[in-house]
Amino acid sequence: MELYKEIKKVSDKDQFSEFIGVLVNDFKSNPGDWENRDIESFLEGIKSWVEDMEGYYENNNLPIPQNIDWNFLAHLFYVGKLYE
């Protein structure tokens, strides 16, 4: 399975939840394919990508997302610390 292709399927809450499950399973099955194998590296990778995201979209001829709910994303990562 090519994870990048799975991203295109995500357009609602249920599909997002399913995609996170796919990521979890991929990490369990293919840990060697992951650059960031611990939570610190994973979060630092996300931080770096967010800082450079406009370049990613421009280099891939994709529209830069608008109206991103940054507060929701902050909540999403925060609850990952607490929720079981």
C-alpha positions as CSV (number, residue, x, y, z in Angstrom):
1,M,0.0,0.0,0.0
2,E,1.2,3.5,-0.9
3,L,0.4,5.7,2.1
4,Y,0.5,8.8,0.0
5,K,-2.4,7.6,-2.1
6,E,-4.4,6.9,1.0
7,I,-4.2,10.7,1.9
8,K,-6.3,11.5,-1.2
9,K,-9.2,9.4,0.3
10,V,-9.5,11.5,3.4
11,S,-12.3,14.1,3.3
12,D,-14.2,13.5,6.5
13,K,-13.8,12.4,10.1
14,D,-14.3,8.7,9.6
15,Q,-11.8,8.6,6.7
16,F,-9.3,10.6,8.8
17,S,-9.7,8.1,11.7
18,E,-9.2,5.2,9.2
19,F,-6.1,6.9,7.8
20,I,-4.6,7.2,11.3
21,G,-5.2,3.5,11.7
22,V,-3.5,2.8,8.4
23,L,-0.5,4.8,9.7
24,V,-0.4,2.9,13.0
25,N,-0.5,-0.4,11.1
26,D,2.2,0.7,8.7
27,F,4.5,1.7,11.5
28,K,4.0,-1.7,13.2
29,S,4.5,-3.6,10.0
30,N,7.3,-1.5,8.4
31,P,9.1,0.5,11.1
32,G,12.3,0.5,9.0
33,D,10.4,2.6,6.4
34,W,9.8,5.4,8.9
35,E,12.3,8.2,9.3
36,N,10.8,9.2,12.6
37,R,10.5,6.2,14.9
38,D,10.0,7.9,18.2
39,I,7.5,10.6,19.3
40,E,10.2,13.3,19.6
41,S,11.4,12.8,16.1
42,F,7.9,12.4,14.8
43,L,6.7,15.7,16.3
44,E,9.9,17.5,15.2
45,G,9.3,16.2,11.6
46,I,5.8,17.6,11.7
47,K,7.0,20.9,13.0
48,S,9.7,21.2,10.3
49,W,7.2,20.3,7.6
50,V,4.7,22.9,8.8
51,E,7.4,25.5,8.7
52,D,8.2,24.6,5.1
53,M,4.8,23.4,3.8
54,E,4.3,26.2,1.3
55,G,7.4,25.0,-0.6
56,Y,6.1,21.4,-0.5
57,Y,2.9,22.5,-2.2
58,E,4.6,24.8,-4.7
59,N,7.2,22.1,-5.6
60,N,4.4,19.6,-6.2
61,N,2.2,22.0,-8.2
62,L,-0.5,21.7,-5.5
63,P,-2.7,24.5,-4.2
64,I,-1.6,25.8,-0.8
65,P,-4.3,25.0,1.7
66,Q,-6.3,27.9,3.0
67,N,-8.4,28.3,6.1
68,I,-6.5,25.6,8.1
69,D,-8.0,25.3,11.6
70,W,-4.6,25.5,13.4
71,N,-6.4,25.6,16.8
72,F,-8.1,22.2,16.1
73,L,-4.7,20.7,15.0
74,A,-3.2,21.9,18.3
75,H,-6.0,20.2,20.2
76,L,-5.5,17.1,18.2
77,F,-1.9,16.7,19.1
78,Y,-2.5,17.8,22.7
79,V,-5.1,15.1,23.3
80,G,-2.7,12.5,21.9
81,K,-0.7,13.1,25.1
82,L,-3.7,12.4,27.3
83,Y,-6.4,10.3,25.7
84,E,-6.2,6.5,25.8
